[in-house]
Amino acid sequence: MSVQMFQRGGAIMLKTVRWSGWPLLAVVIGFIVTGYATSGRYGMGKLIDARTAMAVHKLLHLPLLVLLLVHALPAMYLAVRRWGLFAKASRIKCNPESQT
Protein backbone atom coordinates (compact mmCIF):
# COMPACT_ATOMS: atom_id res chain seq x y z
CA MET A 1 0.00 0.00 0.00
CA SER A 2 2.73 2.49 0.91
CA VAL A 3 4.62 1.66 -2.31
CA GLN A 4 1.54 2.61 -4.35
CA MET A 5 1.17 5.86 -2.41
CA PHE A 6 4.86 6.57 -2.94
CA GLN A 7 4.53 5.95 -6.68
CA ARG A 8 1.42 8.12 -6.85
CA GLY A 9 3.25 10.88 -4.98
CA GLY A 10 6.08 10.65 -7.48
CA ALA A 11 3.64 10.92 -10.38
CA ILE A 12 2.00 13.96 -8.81
CA MET A 13 5.38 15.58 -8.27
CA LEU A 14 6.39 14.87 -11.86
CA LYS A 15 3.19 16.49 -13.14
CA THR A 16 3.81 19.44 -10.83
CA VAL A 17 7.30 19.89 -12.24
CA ARG A 18 6.05 19.68 -15.82
CA TRP A 19 3.08 21.99 -15.36
CA SER A 20 4.90 24.60 -13.27
CA GLY A 21 7.65 24.89 -15.88
CA TRP A 22 5.48 26.74 -18.40
CA PRO A 23 4.27 29.55 -16.12
CA LEU A 24 7.79 29.77 -14.71
CA LEU A 25 9.14 30.27 -18.23
CA ALA A 26 6.62 33.05 -18.87
CA VAL A 27 7.47 34.80 -15.59
CA VAL A 28 11.22 34.55 -16.23
CA ILE A 29 10.81 36.00 -19.73
CA GLY A 30 8.65 38.81 -18.31
CA PHE A 31 11.20 39.41 -15.58
CA ILE A 32 14.02 39.69 -18.11
CA VAL A 33 12.05 41.92 -20.48
CA THR A 34 10.94 44.31 -17.73
CA GLY A 35 14.47 44.40 -16.34
CA TYR A 36 15.92 45.39 -19.68
CA ALA A 37 13.05 47.83 -20.29
CA THR A 38 13.85 49.52 -16.98
CA SER A 39 17.43 50.09 -18.05
CA GLY A 40 16.51 50.81 -21.68
CA ARG A 41 18.87 48.20 -23.10
CA TYR A 42 18.44 46.26 -26.33
CA GLY A 43 15.49 48.38 -27.43
CA MET A 44 13.23 47.05 -24.69
CA GLY A 45 12.53 50.61 -23.56
CA LYS A 46 10.43 51.05 -26.70
CA LEU A 47 8.07 48.26 -25.64
CA ILE A 48 7.18 49.72 -22.26
CA ASP A 49 8.20 52.87 -20.40
CA ALA A 50 10.64 52.64 -17.50
CA ARG A 51 8.16 53.38 -14.68
CA THR A 52 5.66 50.78 -15.82
CA ALA A 53 8.46 48.28 -16.41
CA MET A 54 9.76 48.83 -12.88
CA ALA A 55 6.28 48.41 -11.40
CA VAL A 56 5.69 45.16 -13.30
CA HIS A 57 9.22 43.99 -12.47
CA LYS A 58 8.58 44.50 -8.76
CA LEU A 59 5.27 42.63 -9.02
CA LEU A 60 6.98 39.62 -10.59
CA HIS A 61 9.27 38.91 -7.61
CA LEU A 62 6.74 36.89 -5.60
CA PRO A 63 5.39 34.81 -8.52
CA LEU A 64 8.97 34.10 -9.59
CA LEU A 65 9.92 32.89 -6.12
CA VAL A 66 6.77 30.78 -5.66
CA LEU A 67 6.97 29.17 -9.10
CA LEU A 68 10.68 28.53 -8.70
CA LEU A 69 10.10 26.70 -5.42
CA VAL A 70 7.10 24.78 -6.78
CA HIS A 71 9.18 23.73 -9.77
CA ALA A 72 12.58 23.12 -8.19
CA LEU A 73 11.79 21.34 -4.92
CA PRO A 74 9.86 18.40 -6.44
CA ALA A 75 12.42 18.20 -9.26
CA MET A 76 15.26 17.93 -6.75
CA TYR A 77 13.36 15.32 -4.74
CA LEU A 78 12.69 13.24 -7.84
CA ALA A 79 16.33 13.50 -8.90
CA VAL A 80 17.56 12.34 -5.51
CA ARG A 81 15.02 9.51 -5.53
CA ARG A 82 16.08 8.52 -9.06
CA TRP A 83 19.70 8.37 -7.90
CA GLY A 84 18.60 6.00 -5.15
CA LEU A 85 19.89 7.98 -2.20
CA PHE A 86 16.66 7.63 -0.19
CA ALA A 87 16.51 3.87 -0.70
CA LYS A 88 20.13 3.40 0.42
CA ALA A 89 19.59 5.53 3.52
CA SER A 90 16.44 3.65 4.51
CA ARG A 91 18.19 0.27 4.12
CA ILE A 92 21.05 1.40 6.32
CA LYS A 93 18.71 2.60 9.06
CA CYS A 94 16.41 -0.44 8.97
CA ASN A 95 18.97 -3.24 8.73
CA PRO A 96 22.25 -2.28 10.36
CA GLU A 97 23.19 -5.98 10.92
CA SER A 98 23.14 -6.75 7.18
CA GLN A 99 25.86 -4.15 6.57
CA THR A 100 28.56 -6.18 8.34
TORTI-67357 format. One record per residue (C-alpha): residue number from 1; residue in three letters; chain; x, y, z. Coordinates in steps of 0.1 Angstrom, whole numbers, plus 5000, padded with zeros to 4 digits. Layout:
N
+-----+------+-------+------+------+------+
|  nr | rest | kette |    X |    Y |    Z |
+-----+------+-------+------+------+------+
| NUM |  ALA |     A |    X |    Y |    Z |
...
+-----+------+-------+------+------+------+
// end
This chain:
100
+-----+------+-------+------+------+------+
|  nr | rest | kette |    X |    Y |    Z |
+-----+------+-------+------+------+------+
|   1 |  MET |     A | 5000 | 5000 | 5000 |
|   2 |  SER |     A | 5027 | 5025 | 5009 |
|   3 |  VAL |     A | 5046 | 5017 | 4977 |
|   4 |  GLN |     A | 5015 | 5026 | 4956 |
|   5 |  MET |     A | 5012 | 5059 | 4976 |
|   6 |  PHE |     A | 5049 | 5066 | 4971 |
|   7 |  GLN |     A | 5045 | 5060 | 4933 |
|   8 |  ARG |     A | 5014 | 5081 | 4932 |
|   9 |  GLY |     A | 5033 | 5109 | 4950 |
|  10 |  GLY |     A | 5061 | 5106 | 4925 |
|  11 |  ALA |     A | 5036 | 5109 | 4896 |
|  12 |  ILE |     A | 5020 | 5140 | 4912 |
|  13 |  MET |     A | 5054 | 5156 | 4917 |
|  14 |  LEU |     A | 5064 | 5149 | 4881 |
|  15 |  LYS |     A | 5032 | 5165 | 4869 |
|  16 |  THR |     A | 5038 | 5194 | 4892 |
|  17 |  VAL |     A | 5073 | 5199 | 4878 |
|  18 |  ARG |     A | 5060 | 5197 | 4842 |
|  19 |  TRP |     A | 5031 | 5220 | 4846 |
|  20 |  SER |     A | 5049 | 5246 | 4867 |
|  21 |  GLY |     A | 5076 | 5249 | 4841 |
|  22 |  TRP |     A | 5055 | 5267 | 4816 |
|  23 |  PRO |     A | 5043 | 5296 | 4839 |
|  24 |  LEU |     A | 5078 | 5298 | 4853 |
|  25 |  LEU |     A | 5091 | 5303 | 4818 |
|  26 |  ALA |     A | 5066 | 5331 | 4811 |
|  27 |  VAL |     A | 5075 | 5348 | 4844 |
|  28 |  VAL |     A | 5112 | 5345 | 4838 |
|  29 |  ILE |     A | 5108 | 5360 | 4803 |
|  30 |  GLY |     A | 5086 | 5388 | 4817 |
|  31 |  PHE |     A | 5112 | 5394 | 4844 |
|  32 |  ILE |     A | 5140 | 5397 | 4819 |
|  33 |  VAL |     A | 5120 | 5419 | 4795 |
|  34 |  THR |     A | 5109 | 5443 | 4823 |
|  35 |  GLY |     A | 5145 | 5444 | 4837 |
|  36 |  TYR |     A | 5159 | 5454 | 4803 |
|  37 |  ALA |     A | 5130 | 5478 | 4797 |
|  38 |  THR |     A | 5138 | 5495 | 4830 |
|  39 |  SER |     A | 5174 | 5501 | 4819 |
|  40 |  GLY |     A | 5165 | 5508 | 4783 |
|  41 |  ARG |     A | 5189 | 5482 | 4769 |
|  42 |  TYR |     A | 5184 | 5463 | 4737 |
|  43 |  GLY |     A | 5155 | 5484 | 4726 |
|  44 |  MET |     A | 5132 | 5471 | 4753 |
|  45 |  GLY |     A | 5125 | 5506 | 4764 |
|  46 |  LYS |     A | 5104 | 5510 | 4733 |
|  47 |  LEU |     A | 5081 | 5483 | 4744 |
|  48 |  ILE |     A | 5072 | 5497 | 4777 |
|  49 |  ASP |     A | 5082 | 5529 | 4796 |
|  50 |  ALA |     A | 5106 | 5526 | 4825 |
|  51 |  ARG |     A | 5082 | 5534 | 4853 |
|  52 |  THR |     A | 5057 | 5508 | 4842 |
|  53 |  ALA |     A | 5085 | 5483 | 4836 |
|  54 |  MET |     A | 5098 | 5488 | 4871 |
|  55 |  ALA |     A | 5063 | 5484 | 4886 |
|  56 |  VAL |     A | 5057 | 5452 | 4867 |
|  57 |  HIS |     A | 5092 | 5440 | 4875 |
|  58 |  LYS |     A | 5086 | 5445 | 4912 |
|  59 |  LEU |     A | 5053 | 5426 | 4910 |
|  60 |  LEU |     A | 5070 | 5396 | 4894 |
|  61 |  HIS |     A | 5093 | 5389 | 4924 |
|  62 |  LEU |     A | 5067 | 5369 | 4944 |
|  63 |  PRO |     A | 5054 | 5348 | 4915 |
|  64 |  LEU |     A | 5090 | 5341 | 4904 |
|  65 |  LEU |     A | 5099 | 5329 | 4939 |
|  66 |  VAL |     A | 5068 | 5308 | 4943 |
|  67 |  LEU |     A | 5070 | 5292 | 4909 |
|  68 |  LEU |     A | 5107 | 5285 | 4913 |
|  69 |  LEU |     A | 5101 | 5267 | 4946 |
|  70 |  VAL |     A | 5071 | 5248 | 4932 |
|  71 |  HIS |     A | 5092 | 5237 | 4902 |
|  72 |  ALA |     A | 5126 | 5231 | 4918 |
|  73 |  LEU |     A | 5118 | 5213 | 4951 |
|  74 |  PRO |     A | 5099 | 5184 | 4936 |
|  75 |  ALA |     A | 5124 | 5182 | 4907 |
|  76 |  MET |     A | 5153 | 5179 | 4933 |
|  77 |  TYR |     A | 5134 | 5153 | 4953 |
|  78 |  LEU |     A | 5127 | 5132 | 4922 |
|  79 |  ALA |     A | 5163 | 5135 | 4911 |
|  80 |  VAL |     A | 5176 | 5123 | 4945 |
|  81 |  ARG |     A | 5150 | 5095 | 4945 |
|  82 |  ARG |     A | 5161 | 5085 | 4909 |
|  83 |  TRP |     A | 5197 | 5084 | 4921 |
|  84 |  GLY |     A | 5186 | 5060 | 4948 |
|  85 |  LEU |     A | 5199 | 5080 | 4978 |
|  86 |  PHE |     A | 5167 | 5076 | 4998 |
|  87 |  ALA |     A | 5165 | 5039 | 4993 |
|  88 |  LYS |     A | 5201 | 5034 | 5004 |
|  89 |  ALA |     A | 5196 | 5055 | 5035 |
|  90 |  SER |     A | 5164 | 5037 | 5045 |
|  91 |  ARG |     A | 5182 | 5003 | 5041 |
|  92 |  ILE |     A | 5211 | 5014 | 5063 |
|  93 |  LYS |     A | 5187 | 5026 | 5091 |
|  94 |  CYS |     A | 5164 | 4996 | 5090 |
|  95 |  ASN |     A | 5190 | 4968 | 5087 |
|  96 |  PRO |     A | 5223 | 4977 | 5104 |
|  97 |  GLU |     A | 5232 | 4940 | 5109 |
|  98 |  SER |     A | 5231 | 4932 | 5072 |
|  99 |  GLN |     A | 5259 | 4959 | 5066 |
| 100 |  THR |     A | 5286 | 4938 | 5083 |
+-----+------+-------+------+------+------+
// end
